[in-house]
Amino acid sequence: MAYDLKIIVCGYKQSIFDIEWCTPLPTKFEDNPEGVSKFIRKQLASVRFILIFLDVFGHTLDSLLSLIGDTNNIIGIYIGDNRIQNIVNNRPNIYYLPRRHITFSITSHAIHACQSASKNLFTSNNKGDAIVWEQKGNDLKRWLTTNNKVEACDILIIPLCTANDNLRLYQSELIDLCNDLCEDFEPRVCTLYDYMCPDESYPNMSKEEKNFINNDNENICSLLTEKLARIRIYLVGNDETNLNKWSSFLLNKEPENFSQNLSRYDEQFTFAEYEPVTPRTIERLNGYRGHLERIKKPMLTTLDKIRENSGFFFYALDQGRVNLEQREMVANSMLSQRTMNYHENCTDYSNEFRKTEEAQHGPTEQNDNLANEMNQMIQSPAPINSSD
């Protein structure tokens, strides 16, 4: 049986309005969980859904899902409210939502669903439906190369051994500080989690599929240092279990000639602390290779010090805002090209399957009906966005 894929976005109206949506599949917007449940019940049994919860409306994760009811036809759920913790430990197929890179996350999950369906159908010898699903995945890949979008920010906070609660508190206070300084614009103050999902958020993916995600994360890290984030603050904490590998990866892409923090925040990246960082944490970080081993306690600035140097800080914000849109445009052009190059080097699962089959059983005969079906799929229109 062939399935259709749809996206449901659920959140407060303002949360939905604040995001510039670009989705590769038919999309339904709902402003309450009950609406999600009603919409799903009206759909055919052949429809599969990706759910995006921008807000949880005061619910716990379990109570939120209980409102939805039967989740057998839901292939993935994104949670955008960072007050929900330990998502991976609660249940599979639930992921964090990178708000500044949302198009890629949604599309890559849909591609993953298509590839998994194709592989399972090939394994069960249902080659017709398998190739249809593979073609859907390929259509999404082609769509992604020209529609992938990532947003620039004024300030990027990168956690290093920082507890999630402290990261949120630091971000909130820094936003308030920036809003007090900036009368003409509202600065975008983001965290690394707004741009990428940690590897552990994809526990069910194959090695090839993780490579797909990792390739994009590496590209994003490069673009963050080159174009997207002019002010980068590495927030050091004391949570020794929370050393994100992508934080370390990003830090190691920084210039080699860093030392004590400068008063000009746009001249080099900044190390900071929210809670007092202990000597043990510094010692532990220094035990790693790369730039981590060079972090010293005097390098860590605080929000109070930023307030004391507010003139320099505002200057950095103001100068970065001047060309933010241009930097974002260039970054997206670079990202599209890199994504396209990656897909050109990928091998379709069906090609690998056919090679294996022919090696074991000799050349396979061409199925004219199947060839006609594939030609129709290839000539069909690209996926469109719908808000019905």
Secondary structure by P-SEA (a helix, b strand, c coil): cbbbbbbbbbccaaaaaacccccccbbbbbccaaaaaaaaaaccccbbbbbbccccccccaaaaaaaacccccccbbbbccccccccccccccbbbbcccaaaaaaaaaaaaaaaaaaaaaaaacaaaaaaaaaaaaaaaaaaaaccbbbbbbcbbbbbccccaaaaaaaaaaaaaaaaaacccccccccccccccccccccccccaaaaaaaaaaaaaaaaaaacccccbbbbccccccccccaaaaaaaaaccccccccccccccbbbbbbcccccaaaaaaaaacccccccccccccccaaaaaaaaaaaaaaaaaaaccaaaaaaaaaaaaaaaaaaaaaacccaaaaaaaaaaacccbbbbcaaaaaaaaaaaacccbbbbcc
